[in-house]
Amino acid sequence: MRTKLLLSFLIFILSLKSFALLEIGADFSYDRNIFGSDRQSKHTSRTWRGSIAAYLWKNTALEINYNDSEDETIVRDTVEYPDLNVSILGQQTTIATKTYGVGLRQAFASRKSLIQPSISLGYAKSFKTTTSDYTIRDDAGGAVSTSVQAPVKSRRDSMFGTFSLKLRLSKRLGIRGSIQTYINAFDWNGAKDDLRYTVGLTWLL
């Protein structure tokens, strides 16, 4: 169903090519944070983002976008449970999120400008899968095992907002930095709780 919906939007936008300027963008971000008293734990975040915008008017476009992100947290702290004769040696949690969005993009400068800021707003649907596993030691016998939890899946309807700043490199090619957030409908105070910073390239067709 998600694939059919995405293909329908893609076909619709491509059908506008005869009278609309198309802009294709691809962005990526990577973040790694080491923490813990002995630097033994880490958090890694990766995000891929793609977008297609059809400029139906001079500075206003219909945009569809797709985000694929993965957040992995590895904690290597030992927690002992003497009453049970077991210890938790570590925990690994992975959150994979796929998000599909459709909305409007408003540019605030001419496409001939060196620097071109823009804002996008619209509807987004996210599909999240959370997986966790624990490394457990039997303190009585010393055996170590891994406990894998069943994946937890969820869906979320929300709004997306993106602020982008594009640097024009040539007539068609540009480099873009973006900040994107997902919020519940009109919950503007929650915008700062889920921010993604990406950088990538754009191409005008």
Buried (B, 14 or more C-beta within 10 A) or exposed (E): EEEEEBEEBEEEBBEBEEEBBBBEBBBEBEEEEEEEEEEBBBBBBBBBBBBBBBBBEEBBBBBBBBBEBBBBBBBBEEEEEEEEEBBBBBBBBBBBBBBBBBBBBBBEBEBEEEEBEBEBBBEBBBBBBBBBBBBBBEBEEEEEEEEEEEEEEEEEEBBBBBEBBBEBEEEEEBEBBBBBBBBEEEEEEEBEEBEBEBEBBBEBE
